[in-house]
Amino acid sequence: MSVGVELRIEWLDAPGVRAPELAATWARYELWVDGRCVTQVEEAGGTFRRSVYGSLYPLAEWIATNWWLLTGHIRPSAIRPTHWTWSNLRRYPWLRQHNLRGAGDGMAWPDLTAVPEGAITRIVWAADEDRVPGALRFASRGRALVRSDEARKTLAGIVQRVLDRLAESDVGKTPLSTEWAEIGNADEEERDFFLAAARLGLDPYAVDEETTAKLLAIVPAIPDELRDDFLDSADLDTLDIAAAWLPKASEAARHASADAAMPLDPLRAAVAGELAAGAVRDGAGLRQSWHVGFDMARAVRQALGTGATVPFDISAWVGARTLQGPAGGLQGFAAVRDDRCGLALSDSPTFASTAGPGSHYQSFRRAKALGRAIFRPYQRTFLLASTHVGDDRVAGAFAAELLAPAEGIRRALATLGTHDEDAALDVIASHFGVSPLTVRHQVDNQLEDI
């Protein structure tokens, strides 16, 4: 876990710059993340340096304008970070609010994207592959995780340093100072609305009256423990359908819990020691969330005496029912009742497999629900989210390792050979009753660590 994000600034005179806010905030700056220089650039002559020259006012204004999205818009986490580059702007317009190059104004900015993922914020930066004649080429690339509170502190610090510089330079009121004051003066109700809009991917300051009325009518009625997952998963255009699906799904999930033959407490006991040991090992307990899920699944299999090559019957632990009709983008609703877990699933073709009730789709989501239920024992209801962050990422890793253990895959590959790896993975997936994609993810994410 990285905790180091630093913007080093040396303020400079800019006599040829006319706009007072740009001239006052002209600087040589370096951006460092986790001890790595993001602003390393290659000049036209092939020499390298670590700093960039320009005004920091556009950056501060970009931060203020996109504050709520930068700190609350989690949905981009569902997109693989390899795609978080400015070259993909047309395909992913949200990059304009998350990538530094959105600050624009003719300044040179690194191709760096920041996306909040709950307690952590993921930062990805890419080198420029092509050289534009006469232009700088950013040469650094990397990835890092920072605490979201540290990320917010860093972003706010950049804005405040620019505002302080403007004040020292006797530059009067600016759009930046007005916007930053509005953010700081927002009351609790306003902040809740701004963050709800941001989680849906909306610019809170550009929401039309019809959408505002819809949000104000629907969002407060969503139970607190479901609200974040709802906002991160529901389709904006069918928010009312998603909200209407919840009570039906809640009833179905509670009925489904009676179909689960096995109680949850033994599994919670099995993972409790592993979670506690992990927290001690990692100090703050902030292991990569997928490793938490992997460890939980191994602890469950060990406690049940289920070997790494043995398929796992998830139906004994999670009852499931499928609801017909649209769900507004929601995948599943889980409920824990009488120490049993039940799951209501959407039959949307976006999520559901055509393979029927015993499909890979249903098995994997049952396993995700089980992971969430034993990881957060105090939660009685929750949604399966589509953002792949926080608890959902833990649950996804748990499901993959529970249903198709990496060690079991390794042994199978040793027996089958990897001359035709795709064919081998298909055989392994069939054996474990999962999709080949799940096995491929296990190979990519874990086999090197075994």
C-alpha positions, 0 to 999 in steps of 0.5 A: 500500500502506497501512501506517498503522493507529493507535488513539488513546486517551485514558483516562477515569474512569467512576464510573458503570460497575460492572464493574472491567475496563470502568471501568478501560478507559473511554476516548475513542478514535479509529481511523485507517487510512491517514490516514483517520478511521474513527471519525468519527460524526454525533451526533443533532443533526447535528454531527460528531466524530472520537472515540467514548466507551466501554470498550476491554476488549470490543475487546481481548477480541474480538481475543484470542478471535478472534486465530487467525481474524483472522490466518489465516482467508483464505477470506472473501477469496473474497467481494466486499468490498462485502459485508463489512458487518455488515448481511450477518451472517446471510448471512456468519456469519464477520463476527462474527470479522472485523468490529469490531461483533462486540466488542459489549458495548453499545459503539459500534463502527465497521462495519469488517472485516479479512481477512488475505490472505497478506502483506497484510490488507484492511480495509474500513469502511462508513458507517451508512446508517440513523439509529437515534433517539438513536444515533451514526451512523458516517459514514466509509467506505473501504478500505485494504491493510496489511501483515499483520505490521503488522496483527498488530502493531496488534492485539497492541498494542491488547490490550497497552495494555488489559492495561497499563491494567488493571494500572495500575488494580489490576484482577486476573486477567481472562479477557483476561489468561488468554486472551492468555497462552495465545496467547503460550505456545502451542508450535509444534505448537499454533500450527500446529494453531490456524492450520490450524483458522483457515484452515478457518474454525474457532474453534481453541478450540471444535473438537470431538474428532472434528474435531480427530482428523480435522485431526491425521490429515489435515493433517500428511500434506499436502505443505508446498508444498500445505498452505496452498492445501489448507486455504484451498480444501478443504471441511471436511465432505469433508476426507478426500475432498480429501486422497484426491484429491491423489495421483490428481490429482498423477499425472494432472497429471504425465502431463498435463505431457507433453501441453504442447508448449511449455517454460516457460523462455522465458516465465519469461525474458520476465517476469523483467525485468518483475518485477525492474523492478516491484520497483525501482519499488515499493521493497518490491515490493508492487504490487497483486498483480493488476497483477503478473499483468497486467504478466506477461501483457503481457510474455508476449504481447509476447515471443511476438509475439501481438497484443492482438487475437489469441486465445491458444492456452493448450493449447500451454503447459499440458496438462490432464486432468479427473478424474471424481468428487468432489474435496472442494472442490479445483479443480485440481492443477498439476505442472511436469515437464521444464519443461512444465506439466500440470494435473489438474482436478476435474469438480465441477459447482461449478467445471466448465462443462458446455461440454465439454473446450474450455470456458471453465472449463478454458481459464481454469484452464490460464492460471491454472496457467501464471501460477503456474508462471512466477511461482514457478519453484521450485514443482513442484506447487501447487493452484489455490486459490479464495481469490483472494489472493496468488499465486492473485490474480496468476495470476487476473489473468495468466489474464484478461489473457493470454486477453482483453487489456484493450487488445484489448477496448478496440479491439473496443469502439471498433469494435463500439460500446457502445450494447448493451454486453452484446451487445458483450461477448458477441461479444468473449468469443466471439472470445477464447474466454473467458466474458463474465464474464472480459471484464466483469472486464477492463472493470471493472478495467482499461479506465479505466487504459489 
